[in-house]
Amino acid sequence: MAGVELITVETGEAGMRLDRWFKAHYPGLGFGHLQKLLRSGQIRIDGGRAKADTRLEPGQTVRIPPLEIDRKGEGNLTGHSIRNQGDADVLSKMLLHEDAKVFVFNKPAGLAVQGGSGVTRNVDDMLEAWRSKKGEKPRLVHRLDRDTSGVLVVARTRLAAMKLSESFRARATKKTYWALVKGVPPKREDKISTWLIKDQTPDGDRMRVARHGEKGADHAVSYYRVIEQAAQTLCWLEMEPYTGRTHQLRVHAAHIGCPIIGDPKYFEADTNWEFPGGVQNRLHLLARRIVIPHPDSGTIDVTAPMPPHMRQSWNLIGFDENDA
């Protein structure tokens, strides 16, 4: 029996197929070899034989015969299996909050959250660098636009991802954004309620306000309040999306006649409008704060600092971020 391991299935692994569990824990074990070990009864669950598609339950014991491969991430004392030191270093610099179940990052403007056309680097791929000792890769539970900076929540375990995702679906999460916009809205604070639909354009997907009942349209609700304004030229808005549609805040800001400064898709100005001197032509939208139920208990409440281009604009205009 020397070399035999008995591993207990954890809560976050509930419902996993046995072959996928092995892929997470022993990625060097080929499927053919795994099948051979299963057929011969060398791999067992709670003492009984199992198949590759057997679903695991928390607390079960998996018998592992002597293998000539190591468990993924074994021996790493940091809690992460470092696969790409460069990505690991970038993630460390972005980290705002960490506990046993959750990471919260400060995503910089320009870094995509997921891969896609023209994307060479993204957060999802970078998270490979921080697989746990058990080989589990952190999971995205929501998204930010590529040019939006700020708080990005990532689950460290499968169960945490399920609970966090449910909090987003149930709208138990409060997300607060800061935006610098052209002009000043007619009301100091208000609710924006529209229907949005996605159009395919030569420049990629673009959302537009649709008619109620238009096929493919989704209801979108946002709230805003004016924090400060510079005459009638520029305005600092605090925005809260109630729903989570693609480009929702960007479209809604444009819809009330106050497009976000630097928005390449939705900023349209008349020919007499001049871009303020010293203000960079980059998207001025920050996911400032998120408040979300923790997967275990309590609440996560994290705030992100302003990115350099927005801080520069605030200084030029004379806004004080402490006035929010």
C-alpha positions in Angstrom: 0.0 0.0 0.0 3.1 2.3 0.0 2.5 5.3 -2.1 -1.3 5.1 -2.0 -3.1 8.4 -1.4 -6.6 9.0 0.0 -7.9 12.4 -0.9 -11.2 13.9 0.4 -13.5 15.6 -2.1 -14.0 19.3 -1.1 -17.2 21.3 -1.0 -16.2 23.3 -4.0 -15.8 20.1 -6.1 -19.4 19.0 -5.7 -20.8 17.6 -8.9 -17.5 17.3 -10.7 -17.0 14.3 -13.0 -14.2 12.1 -11.8 -12.2 12.5 -15.0 -12.3 16.3 -14.7 -11.3 16.0 -11.1 -8.2 14.1 -12.1 -7.5 16.6 -14.8 -7.5 19.4 -12.2 -5.4 17.5 -9.7 -3.2 15.4 -12.0 -3.0 17.1 -15.4 -0.1 14.8 -16.4 -2.3 11.7 -16.1 -3.5 10.8 -19.6 -7.1 9.7 -20.2 -6.1 6.3 -21.4 -4.0 5.7 -18.3 -6.9 6.9 -16.1 -9.3 4.5 -17.8 -6.9 1.6 -17.2 -6.6 2.4 -13.5 -10.4 2.6 -13.2 -11.0 -0.7 -15.0 -8.6 -2.4 -12.8 -10.1 -1.0 -9.7 -7.0 0.8 -8.5 -8.9 4.1 -8.3 -11.9 3.9 -5.9 -14.4 6.2 -4.3 -15.3 5.4 -0.7 -13.9 1.9 -1.3 -16.1 1.2 -4.4 -15.3 1.1 -8.1 -16.0 4.2 -10.2 -16.2 5.3 -13.8 -14.8 8.4 -15.5 -18.2 10.1 -15.6 -19.0 9.4 -11.9 -20.1 12.6 -10.2 -18.3 13.4 -6.9 -19.9 14.5 -3.7 -18.2 16.5 -0.9 -16.6 14.3 1.8 -16.1 11.3 -0.4 -12.6 9.7 -0.4 -10.8 9.1 -3.7 -8.2 6.3 -3.6 -5.1 7.2 -5.7 -2.7 4.4 -6.5 1.1 5.2 -6.8 1.6 7.4 -9.8 4.7 8.6 -11.4 3.4 12.2 -11.6 3.0 14.9 -9.0 -0.2 16.6 -8.0 -0.6 20.0 -9.7 1.0 22.8 -7.7 2.3 20.5 -5.0 5.1 21.9 -3.0 4.3 25.6 -3.7 4.2 27.4 -0.4 2.5 30.6 -1.6 -0.9 29.0 -2.2 -0.5 29.6 -6.0 1.1 27.4 -8.6 3.2 29.9 -10.5 3.2 29.0 -14.2 4.1 32.4 -15.7 6.0 34.7 -13.4 5.4 37.8 -15.5 1.6 37.3 -15.3 1.8 36.5 -11.6 3.7 39.8 -11.0 1.1 41.8 -12.8 -1.7 40.2 -10.9 0.0 40.9 -7.6 0.3 44.6 -8.5 -3.4 44.7 -9.4 -4.6 43.0 -6.2 -6.9 45.0 -3.9 -8.4 42.2 -1.8 -7.6 38.6 -1.1 -9.1 35.9 1.1 -9.5 32.1 0.9 -12.4 32.4 -1.5 -12.1 35.7 -3.4 -9.7 38.0 -5.2 -10.6 41.5 -6.1 -8.3 43.2 -8.7 -7.9 46.8 -9.9 -8.1 46.1 -13.7 -6.2 48.8 -15.6 -7.8 50.5 -18.6 -6.7 48.8 -21.9 -6.5 45.3 -20.4 -9.2 42.9 -21.7 -11.0 40.6 -19.2 -11.3 37.8 -21.7 -9.9 36.9 -25.1 -11.3 37.9 -28.4 -10.5 39.5 -31.8 -7.4 41.5 -31.6 -6.8 40.7 -27.9 -3.2 39.5 -27.2 -3.4 39.5 -23.4 -6.3 39.2 -21.0 -7.1 38.6 -17.3 -8.7 35.2 -17.8 -5.5 33.8 -19.4 -3.3 35.5 -16.8 -5.2 33.7 -14.0 -3.5 30.5 -15.2 -0.5 31.8 -13.3 -2.4 31.6 -10.0 -3.7 28.1 -10.0 -4.1 26.8 -6.5 -2.0 24.0 -5.0 -4.9 21.7 -6.1 -4.7 22.9 -9.6 -7.8 25.0 -9.5 -7.8 28.1 -11.7 -9.5 31.3 -10.3 -12.8 32.0 -12.1 -14.2 35.2 -13.5 -17.7 36.0 -12.2 -18.4 39.3 -14.0 -16.8 41.5 -16.7 -15.5 45.0 -17.4 -15.1 46.6 -20.8 -11.6 46.6 -22.0 -11.2 50.4 -21.7 -12.9 50.5 -18.3 -10.7 50.4 -15.2 -11.5 49.4 -11.6 -12.8 46.6 -9.4 -12.9 43.1 -10.9 -14.1 40.2 -8.6 -12.6 36.7 -9.2 -13.6 33.5 -7.4 -10.8 31.3 -6.1 -12.9 28.1 -6.0 -15.7 26.5 -8.0 -18.2 26.9 -5.1 -17.3 30.5 -4.5 -17.8 31.2 -8.2 -21.3 29.7 -8.1 -22.3 31.8 -5.1 -20.8 35.1 -6.4 -22.4 34.5 -9.8 -25.8 34.0 -8.1 -25.3 37.3 -6.2 -24.8 39.1 -9.5 -27.9 37.4 -11.1 -30.0 38.2 -8.0 -28.8 41.8 -8.1 -27.5 41.5 -4.5 -24.4 43.3 -5.6 -24.0 47.1 -5.6 -21.6 48.5 -8.2 -20.6 52.2 -8.3 -18.9 53.8 -11.2 -17.4 57.2 -11.8 -17.6 58.9 -15.2 -16.5 62.2 -16.7 -19.1 63.2 -19.2 -19.7 66.0 -21.8 -22.3 68.5 -20.7 -24.6 68.3 -17.6 -27.8 66.2 -17.5 -31.1 68.0 -16.9 -31.6 66.5 -13.4 -29.1 66.2 -10.6 -30.0 62.6 -10.1 -32.3 60.3 -12.0 -33.2 56.8 -13.2 -32.5 55.8 -16.8 -34.7 53.0 -18.1 -34.4 51.8 -21.7 -34.4 48.8 -23.9 -31.0 47.9 -25.5 -30.1 45.8 -28.5 -26.8 44.8 -30.1 -26.0 45.7 -33.7 -23.2 44.3 -35.7 -21.1 47.1 -37.3 -17.8 47.2 -39.2 -16.2 48.4 -35.9 -17.6 45.5 -33.9 -20.6 45.1 -31.7 -22.5 48.3 -30.8 -25.4 48.7 -28.5 -28.3 51.0 -29.3 -31.5 52.1 -27.5 -34.4 50.0 -28.9 -38.1 50.2 -29.0 -40.1 48.4 -26.3 -40.9 45.0 -27.7 -38.2 45.0 -30.4 -37.0 41.5 -31.0 -33.7 40.8 -29.2 -33.9 43.8 -26.9 -33.2 43.7 -23.2 -34.4 46.0 -20.5 -31.6 48.1 -18.9 -31.8 50.3 -15.8 -29.2 52.6 -14.4 -29.1 55.4 -11.8 -26.9 58.4 -11.7 -26.2 61.5 -9.7 -24.2 64.6 -10.4 -21.2 65.0 -8.0 -19.6 68.1 -9.5 -19.6 70.1 -12.8 -17.4 72.5 -14.6 -19.8 75.1 -15.9 -22.0 73.4 -18.6 -19.0 71.8 -20.3 -18.0 68.7 -18.2 -19.7 66.8 -15.4 -18.6 64.1 -12.9 -21.3 61.5 -12.6 -21.7 58.7 -10.1 -23.5 55.8 -11.9 -25.0 52.6 -10.7 -26.1 49.9 -13.1 -29.1 47.9 -11.8 -29.0 45.5 -14.7 -25.8 44.4 -16.4 -26.1 44.8 -20.2 -23.2 45.2 -22.5 -21.9 48.8 -22.6 -24.9 49.8 -20.5 -23.5 52.9 -18.7 -21.8 54.1 -21.8 -25.0 53.9 -23.9 -27.1 55.4 -21.1 -24.8 58.3 -20.6 -25.0 59.1 -24.3 -28.8 58.6 -24.2 -29.2 61.5 -21.7 -27.0 63.7 -23.9 -23.9 63.3 -21.8 -21.6 60.8 -23.5 -18.5 59.7 -21.5 -15.3 61.5 -22.4 -13.0 59.4 -24.5 -15.6 56.8 -25.4 -14.6 55.5 -28.9 -18.1 54.0 -29.7 -20.7 56.4 -28.2 -19.1 59.8 -27.9 -20.6 62.2 -30.5 -20.1 65.9 -30.2 -21.1 68.8 -32.5 -18.4 70.5 -34.5 -18.2 73.5 -32.1 -17.3 71.3 -29.2 -13.5 71.2 -28.4 -11.8 68.5 -26.4 -10.5 70.1 -23.2 -6.8 70.8 -23.2 -4.8 68.4 -21.2 -7.6 65.8 -20.9 -6.6 62.5 -22.6 -8.9 61.1 -25.2 -9.3 57.8 -23.3 -12.5 56.4 -21.8 -13.2 58.1 -18.5 -15.1 55.4 -16.8 -14.0 53.8 -13.5 -15.6 50.8 -11.7 -15.0 52.6 -8.4 -16.6 50.4 -5.8 -18.3 47.0 -5.4 -20.2 45.7 -2.4 -21.1 42.0 -2.7 -22.0 39.2 -0.2 -19.0 37.0 0.6 -19.4 33.4 -0.5 -19.1 32.3 3.2 -20.5 35.1 5.3 -20.4 38.8 5.6 -19.7 41.3 2.8 -16.9 42.3 0.5 -16.6 46.1 0.1 -13.7 47.2 -2.1 -12.9 50.6 -3.7 -10.5 51.1 -6.6 -8.3 54.2 -7.0 -8.6 56.4 -10.1 -6.4 55.5 -13.1 -3.7 58.0 -14.0 -5.6 59.5 -17.0 -8.7 60.2 -14.9 -6.7 61.5 -12.0 -4.9 63.9 -14.4 -8.3 65.1 -15.7 -9.7 65.6 -12.2 -6.6 67.7 -11.3 -6.9 69.8 -14.5 -10.6 70.5 -14.0 -10.3 71.1 -10.3 -12.5 68.2 -9.1 -11.6 66.8 -5.7 -12.3 63.0 -5.4 -12.9 63.4 -1.7 -16.1 65.4 -2.6 -17.9 62.2 -3.7 
